[in-house]
Amino acid sequence: MDPSLQCSICPRWLASLQGLVMHEEAHGLHRGDARG
């Protein structure tokens, strides 16, 4: 899955795996498919 497709509001956070985790926590997603 392309993480850039999950949220068009936070592209700079999605630039890294750690950013993706911060992105999930910030948006309260915590979805299994996003953690891979």
N, C-alpha and C positions, 0 to 999 in steps of 0.2 A: 504493500500500500504506500502511496506517495503522501507523506505527512503534510505536504503543502496543500493537499486537497481538503484537509480536515478543518482548517480555519484560515480564511483570507484576511482576518483582522490582525493576526500576529505572525507574519512571514519571517520576521527577524528572529523570533524565538524558535521557529521551526528549522533554523539553520543548523542545529546540532541536536544530538540525542538528549543531552541534559536540558536543552531548551525545550524539547518536546515534553519532558517530564514537568518542567516549570509551567509550560503551556497548559498541560492537563490539569495541574493543581489549581492554576489560576482560574480556569473555566469550570472546574469541578466535574470533569468528564470521568477520569479513571476508568476508561473502557479497555477491556482486555485486548481488543484488536489493535488498539493504539500502542499498547505496551509490547505487543508482539511476542 
